[in-house]
Amino acid sequence: MKAEVKSGVEYALISLLVVGLCLWQLISGANEPDPSPARMTLVGLGLAVSATMHVVFMMQLVRRTGRSFGPWLLAILIFPLGTAVLLATLLGEADSTPG
C-alpha cells in the first residue's frame, strides 16, 4: 500500500474512533437525570467535527486511489457501510499487489 494511502486510512480510522467516543459520551450524557448543557454541546460539536473529518479523509482516499468521486461520496455519507466497503476494497487491493 502506498504511504499516502496508508496514512489516509490511519487518519480515517482515528477520526472514526473519535466519532464513536463522542457518540458514546453523548448517549451516556443524555441518559443522566440532569445532563450538563455545556458538556452535551461540546460533545455534540466534537461529534460533528470528527464525523466531518472522517468524511474528508475518506474522500481524500478516493481521490488518491483514482476512484469516481460521486458514487463514493454517497456511499461514505451512508456512514458505516460506505466506510467499511471502501476500506475493505483498499485493503483487498493492498494484499493482492506484490510488494
N, C-alpha and C positions, 0 to 999 in steps of 0.2 A: 504494500500500500504506500502511495506517495506520502511524503512527510506533511504536505499541506492538507491532504485529505485526512490523514490520521489525526492531526491537531484539530481539525474541524469536527471530527467525530468525538474527540475528547471534550471539546468545549460544549458541543450539543448535549452530551450525556451529563456533564456537570450542571448545565443550566436546567436540564430535565430533573436532576436530583433536587435542585433548589426549588423548582416548581412543586415537587412532591412534598418537600418540607414545609413550604409556605401553605400549601393546601391543607396539610395535616394540622398546622398551627391554627389556621383559620377555622377549620371544622371543630377542633377541640376548644378553641376560644368561644365559638358560638354556642357550645353546649354548656358553658358556665352559666350559673344563675344570673350574674350581673357582669357581662363582658365589658372590658375596658374599650371605649371607643377609639382611643389613640392607638392601642395595640392592634385592634381589628383593622384600622385604617392603614397602619404601617405594613401589616402582613398582607393586606389586600394589594397595596402598591407593590410590595415585593413579588407577589404572585403575578401581577400584570407585567412587571418589568422582566422577570425571569422567563415567563412564557413568550414574551416578545423576542427576547434574546435567543431563546431556543429556536423559534421560527427563523430568525435571521441566520443563525449558524447552520440550520438545515438547508436553507435556500442557498447559502454560500457553497455548501457541499454539492448541491445540484448544479450550480454554475461551474464549479471546479471540475466536475466529472463530465461535463458536456451534455447533460440531460436536458430535456424540454422543460422549460420553467413553469408554464401554465398548469399542466396536469399535476406536477409535483407540488405546486403551491396549494392546490385544492386538497391534495392528499395530506399534506402536512397540517393544514388547518383542521382536518379531522384528526385531532391531536395525537392520541397514542397509536392509532392504527397506521397512519401515514409515516410516522417516525419509525415504527418497527419495520415496515416494509422497506423503506429506504436504507436503513441501517443493515438489515439482512441482505439486501441486494449488494451493498457496498462490501460487506464482509465476505459474502459469497464470491464476489469478483476478486477480492484480495487473496482468497485461498486458492483460486483456480489459476492465477497468474504465476509463472515460475519466477522465483526470486533470485 
